[in-house]
């Protein structure tokens, strides 16, 4: 939710890091955003679960990648 909400507001994500335990938005806002970005019309709970697990895995890998670190960010802006 933290990434998707910032992405939707067109904020720069190059220096943003996920903070576990940080509560933002409501459950209703989160579900609405997941439904918007899931890419499926009327997805099942399983499809939403798969989408969130995949997105979380990819974003975790991205945060740990040397190519996506803030130090390299100026050379690969938006990568």
Rosetta blueprint (number, residue, H / E / L):
1 X L
2 X H
3 X H
4 X H
5 X H
6 X H
7 X H
8 X H
9 X L
10 X L
11 X L
12 X L
13 X L
14 X L
15 X L
16 X L
17 X L
18 X L
19 X L
20 X L
21 X L
22 X L
23 X L
24 X L
25 X L
26 X L
27 X H
28 X H
29 X H
30 X H
31 X H
32 X H
33 X H
34 X H
35 X H
36 X H
37 X H
38 X L
39 X L
40 X L
41 X L
42 X L
43 X L
44 X L
45 X H
46 X H
47 X H
48 X H
49 X H
50 X H
51 X H
52 X H
53 X H
54 X H
55 X H
56 X H
57 X H
58 X H
59 X H
60 X H
61 X H
62 X H
63 X H
64 X H
65 X L
66 X H
67 X H
68 X H
69 X L
70 X H
71 X H
72 X H
73 X H
74 X L
75 X L
76 X L
77 X L
78 X L
79 X L
